[in-house]
Amino acid sequence: MERPRYRIALEKENFKFSAAHFTLFLDREAELLHGHNYRVRVELAGSRLDELGLLVDLDAAKRKIRALCAALDSRMLLPEPGGPLGIERREEGVEVRWRERRYLFPAEDVVFLPMVNISIELLAEHLWQALAADFRAEESGTIEEMEVAVEETAGQKCVRWGRIG
């Protein structure tokens, strides 16, 4: 007999963040500096429930997603220094150089992310990895697969899915 599968989709109004960025491309210039009102959707799946008949503690899962969104909200998103961008922390802020462009951002407005470029694909990966680490650490271990979607504009999103374990 086939084991049942359970999927819970979480797509709340407050799973969102507004942030500025620009994406680099291999064969052309970088995008102009701009922002998005990103929306996040998470699906959790597994084949067994905990002793109380739950796949996941929904309140805890929603708190995790909201916390990840809040950490990125109203920020300038930049890759960690060391990649193709010239990034320097200065007394007056964070200086970013790309070819002839130069930006200076207040340090408190910048969030450095562990990625080479700020793309929708890498944002989905970042959120997926952060949530997967939390779910792996949980004692119940009921979450086996997860999907994280990041939408940057209506009709344009990236979905990252995979096994947690």
Backbone torsions as a table, in degrees:
resi	resn	phi	psi	omega
1	MET	NA	134.9	-179.3
2	GLU	-73.2	136.5	177.5
3	ARG	-71.6	142.4	177.4
4	PRO	-67.2	154.1	175.4
5	ARG	-118.1	142.7	179.2
6	TYR	-123.5	138.7	177.6
7	ARG	-134.1	129.8	175.4
8	ILE	-119.0	128.0	178.7
9	ALA	-105.3	130.3	179.0
10	LEU	-120.0	114.6	-179.7
11	GLU	-144.0	78.1	-174.9
12	LYS	-92.4	156.8	179.5
13	GLU	-58.7	-32.3	-176.9
14	ASN	-98.8	17.4	170.0
15	PHE	-90.1	72.7	-174.9
16	LYS	-152.4	161.6	171.9
17	PHE	-154.1	148.2	176.4
18	SER	-110.0	128.4	-175.8
19	ALA	-152.4	156.3	176.3
20	ALA	-100.5	151.1	177.5
21	HIS	-169.2	176.7	162.7
22	PHE	-149.3	145.5	-177.0
23	THR	-103.9	139.4	174.7
24	LEU	-91.9	147.7	177.8
25	PHE	-124.1	148.3	-175.9
26	LEU	-63.5	-40.5	-171.1
27	ASP	-110.6	12.9	178.6
28	ARG	-157.2	-178.1	-179.6
29	GLU	-61.9	166.2	172.7
30	ALA	-76.0	156.4	172.6
31	GLU	-62.2	160.2	170.3
32	LEU	-71.1	153.8	175.8
33	LEU	-60.3	130.1	-179.1
34	HIS	-159.0	179.4	-179.3
35	GLY	-134.1	165.7	177.7
36	HIS	-137.0	156.5	167.5
37	ASN	-103.0	89.4	-175.4
38	TYR	-73.9	145.7	174.6
39	ARG	-123.5	143.7	-176.5
40	VAL	-121.4	137.9	176.1
41	ARG	-130.4	136.2	-178.4
42	VAL	-128.4	132.8	172.0
43	GLU	-118.8	134.7	-179.7
44	LEU	-118.7	138.4	-177.2
45	ALA	-139.0	149.9	176.4
46	GLY	-167.0	170.3	-177.3
47	SER	-109.6	2.1	177.1
48	ARG	-143.5	155.3	179.6
49	LEU	-107.3	159.5	177.6
50	ASP	-75.4	-178.0	-175.6
51	GLU	-64.6	-15.1	176.8
52	LEU	-101.5	9.4	177.7
53	GLY	79.8	26.5	-179.1
54	LEU	-115.3	142.2	171.5
55	LEU	-77.8	-38.0	-176.5
56	VAL	-155.8	152.1	170.8
57	ASP	-76.3	102.0	-174.5
58	LEU	-60.3	-40.9	179.9
59	ASP	-61.4	-44.7	179.6
60	ALA	-64.7	-42.8	179.3
61	ALA	-61.8	-44.0	179.4
62	LYS	-65.0	-37.7	177.4
63	ARG	-62.4	-41.8	179.0
64	LYS	-61.6	-45.7	-179.2
65	ILE	-64.5	-45.0	178.9
66	ARG	-61.4	-40.3	-179.8
67	ALA	-64.3	-41.0	177.4
68	LEU	-63.9	-42.0	178.0
69	CYS	-64.8	-43.4	-178.4
70	ALA	-61.3	-34.8	-179.5
71	ALA	-66.9	-21.4	-178.9
72	LEU	-103.4	-11.8	-172.7
73	ASP	-69.5	136.1	176.7
74	SER	59.8	39.4	-178.1
75	ARG	-126.6	163.0	168.5
76	MET	-94.1	118.6	-178.1
77	LEU	-92.0	125.7	179.6
78	LEU	-133.1	147.7	172.6
79	PRO	-71.1	155.2	177.3
80	GLU	-59.2	146.0	178.4
81	PRO	-55.7	149.8	177.9
82	GLY	118.1	-11.7	179.2
83	GLY	-91.3	-154.5	-175.9
84	PRO	-70.2	-21.2	177.5
85	LEU	-80.4	144.8	170.4
86	GLY	-84.0	107.9	-178.0
87	ILE	-121.0	128.8	-179.8
88	GLU	-136.8	130.2	174.5
89	ARG	-84.8	124.4	-179.2
90	ARG	-122.1	168.9	178.5
91	GLU	-60.7	-38.0	-176.9
92	GLU	-87.0	-1.5	177.7
93	GLY	146.5	-157.3	-179.6
94	VAL	-107.3	119.9	178.5
95	GLU	-97.1	132.8	179.3
96	VAL	-124.0	130.8	179.2
97	ARG	-124.5	132.8	172.3
98	TRP	-138.5	109.5	-174.9
99	ARG	50.4	-118.3	-177.6
100	GLU	-86.8	-5.6	179.9
101	ARG	-83.2	148.8	176.2
102	ARG	-144.6	128.6	178.8
103	TYR	-124.1	146.7	173.0
104	LEU	-129.1	116.6	-177.7
105	PHE	-112.4	142.2	172.1
106	PRO	-58.6	133.7	-176.1
107	ALA	-55.5	-37.8	-177.3
108	GLU	-71.4	-12.6	178.3
109	ASP	-89.8	-11.5	-172.3
110	VAL	-97.9	137.2	168.8
111	VAL	-119.3	121.1	174.9
112	PHE	-88.4	131.2	-179.2
113	LEU	-115.5	147.9	-176.9
114	PRO	-78.0	69.5	-179.4
115	MET	-152.6	161.2	-176.5
116	VAL	-83.2	-19.2	-173.6
117	ASN	-155.5	152.6	177.7
118	ILE	-97.3	90.9	178.8
119	SER	-120.1	160.7	178.5
120	ILE	-61.9	-34.6	178.6
121	GLU	-64.0	-45.1	-178.1
122	LEU	-75.0	-27.8	173.1
123	LEU	-66.1	-41.9	176.7
124	ALA	-62.4	-41.7	178.0
125	GLU	-63.1	-43.5	179.7
126	HIS	-59.7	-48.6	-180.0
127	LEU	-66.6	-40.0	178.7
128	TRP	-60.2	-47.9	-178.4
129	GLN	-62.9	-42.5	-179.7
130	ALA	-63.1	-45.1	179.3
131	LEU	-69.3	-39.9	180.0
132	ALA	-60.7	-40.6	178.6
133	ALA	-61.2	-41.7	177.9
134	ASP	-64.5	-45.2	-177.5
135	PHE	-70.1	-32.6	175.9
136	ARG	-63.6	-33.7	-176.3
137	ALA	-78.0	-14.7	-178.1
138	GLU	-71.3	142.3	-177.9
139	GLU	-67.4	-34.9	-175.6
140	SER	-66.6	-34.6	177.4
141	GLY	58.3	31.0	-177.0
142	THR	-85.1	-21.7	-179.2
143	ILE	-80.6	118.4	-178.9
144	GLU	-106.3	-33.5	-178.8
145	GLU	-136.5	154.1	-179.6
146	MET	-147.1	147.1	174.8
147	GLU	-125.9	131.2	175.6
148	VAL	-124.2	124.3	177.3
149	ALA	-113.0	134.9	174.9
150	VAL	-121.1	119.1	179.1
151	GLU	-105.5	125.8	179.5
152	GLU	-99.1	-26.5	172.0
153	THR	-147.2	161.6	179.3
154	ALA	-56.0	125.5	178.6
155	GLY	84.1	6.6	-179.9
156	GLN	-137.6	105.1	-178.4
157	LYS	-146.8	164.4	174.2
158	CYS	-121.4	138.8	178.3
159	VAL	-116.9	127.3	175.3
160	ARG	-114.4	124.4	179.0
161	TRP	-133.2	161.0	176.7
162	GLY	166.8	174.8	177.9
163	ARG	-77.0	142.9	-179.7
164	ILE	-78.1	-42.6	-173.5
165	GLY	-83.3	NA	NA
